[in-house]
């Protein structure tokens, strides 16, 4: 898991683990992502302040993206970067949805996924009513609290509004060199149904 992945998906893949985790776990064959398509001809732009496009018609995607933002919009080494997805899950993902991120860096095609692992490794927040602890009362009888954003998974992501975002992440020359990045992020259920697929090209500058 690398800061490069964090740039595109925020992603969403927080730097609470080391920069490199060694060999990447392999996804089931039905979930492995094809080589990135770099052309945006006739592509559908993802709403928001980011360079992302849908890989293809997103009408049947489980996660309907309302917007995807780079904050700030210009990705610069030596500064902090935040990314954020906002959207709605139209159905549950079932257990262990999978995410693959592939692409090229400075025109060099990566031979293995930049990231391949459970989608729930990312912080996905949904509006949930969590039980309120009551002293002296069995936890199974606690009443529901006020609806608010809580982490949604594992094991699965449920139906409804969701926010997927990263904290401000420092970009350093050692971890994110300047240049052109061409990345694709695709998430699938274990049954092979697409959750979302976005791709985009952007420059990292100093």
SEFIVO-347243 format. One record per residue: x, y, z of N, C-alpha, C in turn; residue in three letters. Coordinates in pm, whole numbers, plus 50000, padded with zeros to 5 digits. Atoms other than C-alpha are relative to their C-alpha. Example, Ala and Ser with C-alpha at 12.3 -4.5 7.8 and 13.67 -1.06 7.14 Angstrom:
<sites>
500894988150000512304955050780500905012050000ALA 499184988149994513674989450714499235010950073SER 
</sites>
This chain:
<sites>
500844988250000500005000050000500885012350000UNK 499114988850016501595032649890499265013250000UNK 500634986950008500925070249908499475003149862UNK 500514997950135500465069149529498544995749994UNK 501375004849997497325048749587499135009850077UNK 500754990349922496225073649853499605012149919UNK 500314988350082496385101849597498694997849926UNK 501145002050088493815086249365498744995950075UNK 501195005349934491515068849607499905004350142UNK 500054992949876492165087849916500484994550117UNK 500915008150008491775070449908499694993750105UNK 500815011049966490865061250101500824988750058UNK 499165010449945493795038550185500995006950092UNK 499314991349906495205054250498501424995250029UNK 498605003149972498885056050594500204995450143UNK 499825005149865498415037050916500844987349997UNK 499105011450014500515008750776501275004849932UNK 498734996150061504035009050634499805003249853UNK 500074996450141504745023050289499914987749912UNK 500055012250079505354988250155499614988350090UNK 500455011649923503544957050274500474986949939UNK 499515012350060505464932250059499064995349891UNK 500825005350109503694909049812498535003350020UNK 501404996249993500164920049730499134987649988UNK 500875011550012497374894549791499275000149866UNK 500645000950131495814882149467498504998850016UNK 501455000750000492144887449398499564987749923UNK 500545010550086489914859949257500055004349855UNK 499874996850141490184857948877498895009149950UNK 501134991950045486724873248834500145014550041UNK 499884986549949487934904249019501285006849954UNK 498754994050042491324910048856499745010349891UNK 500274988650085491464943148672500834999549873UNK 499244999650124492424945648304500905012249994UNK 499114988650017495094969648178499205012749986UNK 500714987450000494075005848222499835005449859UNK 500254993250126492485023547928500225014950022UNK 499614986349971494025057847902499165010449925UNK 500774990450077491665073747648498735004050075UNK 501244995249939488835095547782498985003849894UNK 500934997150107487135098147442498654993650032UNK 501375004449971483375095647506499844994750143UNK 500105004849862484125087547871499085009250080UNK 500914992549914481725098848144500785005550118UNK 499274993649892483275124048382499314997450133UNK 500525001349864482865117148754499775014150054UNK 500244986649946481205147848914500995003450111UNK 499104995749895483435168349142501295005749947UNK 498724993850034486885184149148501114989650002UNK 498955010150015489075155349032500144996949852UNK 499835003650141490465141748702499344986849964UNK 500515013650017488435109648732498854999249900UNK 501075003850090486235094048466499514986150039UNK 500485013749985484005063448488500664991349892UNK 499385009050098485625033448318499034996749888UNK 501055002550098482315027248139498705004750063UNK 501304995549950478605034048187499794995050144UNK 500125004249860478115034048569498574997150045UNK 501425001049963474325029448558499714988150091UNK 500275012149922474474994348705500984998050114UNK 499065001249888477275000848956499255000350133UNK 500625000149868476374993349316500195013550070UNK 499734987049938478035025849434499815010849894UNK 500284988950091476505055749253500695012550054UNK 499174989049952479105083349288499345013449970UNK 500524986550020477705118249343501125009849968UNK 498854991750031481125134649346501264993850058UNK 498695004549956484825127649385500915012149993UNK 499234987749992487125155649498501444997650041UNK 498634998449955490855161849516500065013150078UNK 499914987949918491525186949796501445001450049UNK 500354990850109493375207349681499994992849865UNK 500125006350131492775200949312501344997449935UNK 498655002050054496475204549222500824991650098UNK 499245009149915498515175449359501475004249997UNK 498644994649996501885188949476500834993450110UNK 499065005449903504885173249647500345010950101UNK 499704990449894505595189949981498765005750065UNK 501254995249944501925196350054499164988150046UNK 500925010349956499065177250213498894998249896UNK 501045003150098496425159949999498894992050065UNK 501175007449952492905148350080499154996449879UNK 500955003950104490495129149858498734995150065UNK 501295003449939486805122349912499004995849894UNK 501145004750077484055101749751498735002650079UNK 501334999349940480395109149822499054993149904UNK 500935006950088477655086649689499034991350077UNK 501035008649942475005060349753500204985649955UNK 500005014250031475195022549772498554995649977UNK 501375003750035472095009549594499624986050047UNK 500235013249941472494974449735501214996550084UNK 498875003849916474734956649982501084993649914UNK 498885006050072478164945149871500204985350035UNK 499735013149942477914912450066501415000350060UNK 498735000249927481034901150250501215000949907UNK 498694999550062484594909450144500005005349856UNK 499824993850132484204932749844501485003049976UNK 498584999450033487534936049660500335012349916UNK 499564988250075489494965949524501344997349934UNK 498735000350073492214966549256500325014049950UNK 499544987450058494234997649166501224997049916UNK 498935002750094496444995548858500345012849924UNK 499714988450082498105019548617501475001649969UNK 498634997050035501295036148504500445012750070UNK 499394988649935503645061148662501135005049911UNK 499014994250092505685084548439500124991749873UNK 500015007850123504665062948144500474985850015UNK 499535013649975506005031148302498854991550054UNK 501115008549960503315004348317500414991350119UNK 499705008349883503224987648658499634985549969UNK 500215013950033503534949948627499054993050096UNK 500925005849902501494942748939499115011050055UNK 500884989649947498594960649105500715008750103UNK 499504991149896499524991349309499334996650132UNK 500705004849881496934978349551499004989549958UNK 501015010250022494824946849563499644994250135UNK 500405004649868492844938949874498555003350030UNK 501394997649963489544941350060499635014849995UNK 500494986250003487554973049992499785005350140UNK 500274995749863486724973850362501265004050076UNK 498794994749939490384981350436500005015349994UNK 500174985650011489375016650333498955004350101UNK 501024994949909487405038350574498775004449921UNK 501284996950064483845037950439499015003550110UNK 500914995549896481405058050649498585001249947UNK 501414998750034477615055650642499235005050122UNK 500854995249890474795070650849499344987950065UNK 500515011449926474015044451113499555004350138UNK 500424997849861472205043851445500634989250086UNK 499305009549917474615027151684499364999350138UNK 500595001249866473305013352016500735008650103UNK 499434991649894473845036552313500254991650125UNK 499725007849879475625019352606499205005350120UNK 500784996449881473445018952917500524992050118UNK 499455007249884475045010353255498964990550061UNK 500875009849935473574979053409499044993049908UNK 500925006250095471734968953093500794991249904UNK 499355009250092472654938952878500175006849864UNK 499784993550130474254951452550498974996549894UNK 501005004050099471684931952350498725008150012UNK 501224992249977469004955052498500265015049993UNK 499734985750013470754988352437499135005849889UNK 500844993450101468575012952246500885007049897UNK 499264993450106469625029051919500265014650029UNK 499654986149979471395062351930499595008649882UNK 500304991050109471115092651704500764995749874UNK 499295003550124471925085151337501175009549976UNK 498824992150033475435096951250500954991449919UNK 499065007550082478385087151033500834990650087UNK 499175010049934480045055051150500674991649891UNK 499345008850097482465031350981499054988649965UNK 501055009050047480335008350769500414985349993UNK 499615014050018482414976750726501434998150049UNK 500555012550049483784949850745498804995150081UNK 499635008350115482264926050666499435004849866UNK 500614995850124480014943450410499585014650011UNK 500494986250005478764977750302498514999449968UNK 501445000650017475024983350334499465010549905UNK 500694990550088472485002950132499995013850064UNK 500154986449951472515040750164501165009249968UNK 499024989450019474515072850159501334996150064UNK 498695003549947478275069150210501015010949967UNK 498874991150020481385090650247501274991850016UNK 498745007049995484795076250168501095010649983UNK 499034989050009487665100050245501264996650078UNK 498725001549931491245102550362500255012250085UNK 499534988249928492765125050624501035007249914UNK 498934993450075495265151150498501274991750002UNK 498845008850013498195130750368501215007949950UNK 498814992850047501745145150339500614993049880UNK 499375005550119503265140149994501475003950001UNK 498574997449994507055136950003500674995049873UNK 499305004750121509575132949717500414985450009UNK 499565013849984510655099349863498874990049970UNK 501115009350016507175084249839499135002949878UNK 500824996350115505405103449561500825009249908UNK 499204991650089507815115449289499125007749903UNK 500784992250096506635142649053499964992949866UNK 500155006250130505415132348709498544997449969UNK 501365003150044502345119648525499584986450053UNK 500575012249944500155093348689498724996649924UNK 501185004850073497565072448505499484987850075UNK 500455010449906495525051748750498554995949977UNK 501365005650011492435029848755499684992650130UNK 500455006749878490485018449063498674993149972UNK 501235007750026487884990749031499704991150121UNK 500445008249886485894974449311498904990549953UNK 500955010350040483914942149272499524992450123UNK 500465009249897481784919549489500644986449976UNK 499475013550017482844883549545499284992649888UNK 500765006450106480134874049293500335005949863UNK 499594994350127481754895949026499195012049955UNK 500764988150037479294925049029500825012550030UNK 499174988249982480944958848983499395009750101UNK 500414989949902480744983149275500245013849943UNK 499684987950075482485011349089501284997649923UNK 498735000250071485295017448843500275014349951UNK 499624986650042487055051048796501464999949956UNK 498624999050047490235061148616500285014549965UNK 499654986350031492135092948550501505002049987UNK 498614996150019495375109648451500215013650066UNK 499724987349934496935137248659501495001550020UNK 498594997049977500275154048722500265003050147UNK 499504996449867502125155349051501155009849978UNK 498994989750022504165187349061500645004150132UNK 499344994949880506475205049304499675014650019UNK 
</sites>
